[in-house]
Amino acid sequence: ENIIPNSDMVLQRDFRHDKMYVESVDVALKRNIGVIEALYKKYSGRENLPGEKPKTVSSMEWGMLCADALLVDDGFIDRHIRVIYVRSIATAVDELHDKSFRSMNFCEFIHGICWIASFLDSETALSAVVQR
């Protein structure tokens, strides 16, 4: 009775419902989609095989994005970057044969940016993250 209400699954569901799937975030994402796509293009594909499509973002590339955006400080550390990366990736049914849980697609990338904005907890955080 205590496990499910306190699980990460509930945290993720509440995050999506309360902080991500709201009109203000939708408007900010739509307004900045070109920048988000450019960031994804810049920080994806380094660990993909030649010719592999679609390009994805590895945990190393995600960390580089956060470092280049100057997000890392005393309040936002490497551990937070890794947790947000993991929370943004959809669960794979078969982690032995399906390696998709090791890389972030574009939809998951947007989810990660929203997690960062939520972590920074400011009304303009999404715009700040996208524009850095």
C-alpha beads as a LAMMPS data file, in Angstrom:
LAMMPS data file: protein, C-alpha beads

132 atoms
131 bonds

1 atom types
1 bond types

-500.0 500.0 xlo xhi
-500.0 500.0 ylo yhi
-500.0 500.0 zlo zhi

Masses

1 110.0

Atoms # bond

1 1 1 0.000 0.000 0.000
2 1 1 2.968 2.376 0.448
3 1 1 4.955 1.299 -2.590
4 1 1 2.752 2.420 -5.502
5 1 1 1.785 5.876 -4.133
6 1 1 5.461 6.662 -3.486
7 1 1 6.875 5.146 -6.648
8 1 1 8.705 6.953 -9.423
9 1 1 5.855 5.954 -11.745
10 1 1 3.456 8.160 -9.768
11 1 1 5.993 10.994 -9.656
12 1 1 6.360 10.859 -13.437
13 1 1 2.594 10.733 -14.009
14 1 1 2.042 13.702 -11.692
15 1 1 4.867 15.643 -13.374
16 1 1 3.372 15.112 -16.830
17 1 1 -0.153 15.973 -15.692
18 1 1 0.659 18.959 -13.460
19 1 1 3.728 20.522 -15.057
20 1 1 4.248 19.330 -18.612
21 1 1 0.845 18.864 -20.238
22 1 1 -0.324 22.395 -19.502
23 1 1 -1.058 25.191 -21.932
24 1 1 1.786 27.515 -20.871
25 1 1 4.371 24.785 -21.512
26 1 1 2.728 23.879 -24.818
27 1 1 2.890 27.519 -25.943
28 1 1 6.549 27.831 -24.884
29 1 1 7.483 24.594 -26.669
30 1 1 5.691 25.608 -29.863
31 1 1 7.293 29.053 -29.819
32 1 1 10.775 27.555 -29.373
33 1 1 10.460 24.358 -31.434
34 1 1 13.056 25.545 -33.970
35 1 1 15.626 26.098 -31.238
36 1 1 14.769 22.780 -29.594
37 1 1 15.179 20.973 -32.916
38 1 1 18.545 22.695 -33.470
39 1 1 19.704 21.646 -29.988
40 1 1 18.602 18.082 -30.649
41 1 1 20.434 18.024 -33.956
42 1 1 23.591 19.431 -32.358
43 1 1 23.596 17.063 -29.369
44 1 1 22.464 13.845 -31.050
45 1 1 24.109 11.147 -33.102
46 1 1 27.658 11.053 -31.755
47 1 1 27.183 7.555 -30.375
48 1 1 24.917 6.273 -33.148
49 1 1 26.276 3.847 -35.710
50 1 1 27.030 5.281 -39.174
51 1 1 23.771 5.563 -41.099
52 1 1 21.665 4.744 -38.043
53 1 1 18.368 6.604 -38.104
54 1 1 16.885 8.314 -36.267
55 1 1 19.706 10.011 -34.416
56 1 1 19.392 9.820 -30.634
57 1 1 20.920 11.570 -27.634
58 1 1 23.164 9.517 -25.360
59 1 1 23.673 10.254 -21.672
60 1 1 27.081 11.721 -22.523
61 1 1 25.531 14.095 -25.071
62 1 1 22.801 15.040 -22.586
63 1 1 25.485 15.908 -20.037
64 1 1 27.337 17.977 -22.650
65 1 1 24.144 19.918 -23.422
66 1 1 23.617 20.721 -19.740
67 1 1 27.266 21.716 -19.289
68 1 1 27.297 23.875 -22.428
69 1 1 24.064 25.560 -21.301
70 1 1 25.839 26.445 -18.024
71 1 1 23.161 24.661 -16.019
72 1 1 25.598 22.845 -13.745
73 1 1 26.161 24.655 -10.457
74 1 1 25.848 23.963 -6.732
75 1 1 22.073 23.465 -7.017
76 1 1 22.027 21.477 -10.274
77 1 1 24.684 18.786 -10.220
78 1 1 25.672 15.822 -12.398
79 1 1 23.393 13.524 -10.413
80 1 1 20.376 15.646 -11.345
81 1 1 21.389 15.528 -15.007
82 1 1 21.493 11.728 -14.923
83 1 1 18.206 11.352 -13.052
84 1 1 16.430 13.675 -15.496
85 1 1 17.918 11.740 -18.421
86 1 1 16.648 8.428 -17.056
87 1 1 13.208 9.807 -16.159
88 1 1 12.797 11.218 -19.665
89 1 1 13.328 7.922 -21.469
90 1 1 10.368 5.611 -22.010
91 1 1 10.560 2.199 -20.404
92 1 1 11.678 -0.604 -22.731
93 1 1 9.706 -3.831 -22.548
94 1 1 12.745 -6.004 -23.301
95 1 1 15.951 -4.394 -22.064
96 1 1 18.002 -7.425 -23.085
97 1 1 17.298 -7.067 -26.798
98 1 1 15.862 -3.544 -27.137
99 1 1 18.580 -0.974 -26.487
100 1 1 16.282 2.056 -26.888
101 1 1 16.428 2.648 -23.126
102 1 1 20.044 3.765 -23.590
103 1 1 19.254 6.682 -25.875
104 1 1 16.817 9.574 -26.037
105 1 1 14.612 10.258 -29.057
106 1 1 13.255 13.722 -29.888
107 1 1 10.055 13.341 -27.864
108 1 1 12.055 12.194 -24.836
109 1 1 14.461 15.103 -25.404
110 1 1 11.559 17.548 -25.081
111 1 1 10.457 15.684 -21.957
112 1 1 13.972 16.122 -20.516
113 1 1 13.961 19.842 -21.222
114 1 1 10.638 20.104 -19.406
115 1 1 12.102 18.192 -16.426
116 1 1 14.985 20.676 -16.301
117 1 1 12.574 23.611 -16.429
118 1 1 10.532 22.046 -13.642
119 1 1 13.664 21.441 -11.594
120 1 1 14.712 25.060 -11.993
121 1 1 11.152 25.909 -10.862
122 1 1 10.631 29.251 -12.475
123 1 1 7.976 30.614 -14.802
124 1 1 10.587 31.491 -17.426
125 1 1 12.755 28.428 -16.876
126 1 1 11.743 26.689 -20.110
127 1 1 12.619 29.746 -22.190
128 1 1 15.858 30.186 -20.262
129 1 1 16.905 26.572 -20.820
130 1 1 16.064 26.710 -24.516
131 1 1 17.830 30.024 -25.095
132 1 1 21.080 29.236 -23.235

Bonds

1 1 1 2
2 1 2 3
3 1 3 4
4 1 4 5
5 1 5 6
6 1 6 7
7 1 7 8
8 1 8 9
9 1 9 10
10 1 10 11
11 1 11 12
12 1 12 13
13 1 13 14
14 1 14 15
15 1 15 16
16 1 16 17
17 1 17 18
18 1 18 19
19 1 19 20
20 1 20 21
21 1 21 22
22 1 22 23
23 1 23 24
24 1 24 25
25 1 25 26
26 1 26 27
27 1 27 28
28 1 28 29
29 1 29 30
30 1 30 31
31 1 31 32
32 1 32 33
33 1 33 34
34 1 34 35
35 1 35 36
36 1 36 37
37 1 37 38
38 1 38 39
39 1 39 40
40 1 40 41
41 1 41 42
42 1 42 43
43 1 43 44
44 1 44 45
45 1 45 46
46 1 46 47
47 1 47 48
48 1 48 49
49 1 49 50
50 1 50 51
51 1 51 52
52 1 52 53
53 1 53 54
54 1 54 55
55 1 55 56
56 1 56 57
57 1 57 58
58 1 58 59
59 1 59 60
60 1 60 61
61 1 61 62
62 1 62 63
63 1 63 64
64 1 64 65
65 1 65 66
66 1 66 67
67 1 67 68
68 1 68 69
69 1 69 70
70 1 70 71
71 1 71 72
72 1 72 73
73 1 73 74
74 1 74 75
75 1 75 76
76 1 76 77
77 1 77 78
78 1 78 79
79 1 79 80
80 1 80 81
81 1 81 82
82 1 82 83
83 1 83 84
84 1 84 85
85 1 85 86
86 1 86 87
87 1 87 88
88 1 88 89
89 1 89 90
90 1 90 91
91 1 91 92
92 1 92 93
93 1 93 94
94 1 94 95
95 1 95 96
96 1 96 97
97 1 97 98
98 1 98 99
99 1 99 100
100 1 100 101
101 1 101 102
102 1 102 103
103 1 103 104
104 1 104 105
105 1 105 106
106 1 106 107
107 1 107 108
108 1 108 109
109 1 109 110
110 1 110 111
111 1 111 112
112 1 112 113
113 1 113 114
114 1 114 115
115 1 115 116
116 1 116 117
117 1 117 118
118 1 118 119
119 1 119 120
120 1 120 121
121 1 121 122
122 1 122 123
123 1 123 124
124 1 124 125
125 1 125 126
126 1 126 127
127 1 127 128
128 1 128 129
129 1 129 130
130 1 130 131
131 1 131 132
